[in-house]
């Protein structure tokens, strides 16, 4: 099992466990994090936006152009922002820390 540390918008820390190969979005939702994932991982929205801790950001594969385009629509984007639906957890990411942005945008509402 792999460990994931979520930091909520209020600064609370929540640790979750996941199987290798799980998508970060699914792990976050199972842990009760407020990530909507409206498009169910199809990279057609930005409602699963997270901010990866800088130490972990460099360990991730580079974001695709499509992901970068979707991040342009996300609220509260930072240098280490990613879409959690695009992060597959591997043993190299055991212990990854991600922050849930304080602002979110529901693409169904606008």
N, C-alpha and C positions, 0 to 999 in steps of 0.2 A: 504494500500500500504506500501511496505517496501522500505527503502532507502539503496542504495549501493554507496559507495564512491570509485571510481577508481582513482588511481594515475598513470599517464602515465610515460613512460620511461624518459620523459623530465621534470617530476615533476608537470605537470599540473593536477589539480583536476577536475574530472567530476563526478557529482552526477546523479544517475539514480534511477528510481522507478520501482518496480516489484511487481507482485502479489505473495503471499505466494505459495510455490510449484514450482515456476519457477527455472530453472537451471541457475546458475551464468553465464555459457557460453552464453546462449541466451540473457541474460540481457546485458552482455558486448558487444556482437555483435550489439544489438539494439542501444547501446550508442555510437557506432562507434569505439570501442576499437579494436586494430589489433590482435584479437585472431582468428586464422583460423578455428580450430576445424575440421580438415580434415576428421576425422572418424565419424563426426556427433554425438559425445557423446558415441561411442561404446567402448571407452577406448582402442583404437588400435593405438593411436598416442600420442604425447605430445604437440601438437600445440595449446592447450588451457591452458597451464601452467600459473599460477599466483602465486604471493607471498602474502600470507595473513598476515595482520598486527598481530604481536605477541599477542596482547590483544584479538583478535578474533579467533586465531588459536585453542586455547584450547576449544572453544565453538563448534567446528566442530566435527562430528563423526570421528573416526579414519579412515585413509586411508586403503583400502584393499591391499592385497599383489599385486594384479594386477595393482592397481594404483601406488604403490611404484615402481614396475618394469618399468612402463611407465615413471615415473619421473626420473628414471636413464638415460633416453634418452634425457631429456629436457636440453636445454642450460640455464645456469645461475641459476641453482637450489640453493635454500636456505633452511634453517632449516624449514621454515614455507611454503614451496612450496606445492601446490595442483593442481590438474587438475580441472579447473572450470566446466567441464561437470559433475563432481561428487559431486558438492555442490548444494544441494537443499535448497533454501532460506525458512527459517521459521521465525516466529515472534521473536525468540531468536536471529536471525541474523540481525535484523533491525539496519541499520547503519554500517554494516560490511565495512571494508576498505581493499582493495586489490591493490597490485601494479602490473602493467604490466611490465614484465622483459624487459630490454633493448636489449636483445639478443633473437632471436627466431630461431627455426630450422624447416624448411618445410620438412616434411618427404617424400613428393613427389619428391623433388629435391635432397635430400640427405644431 
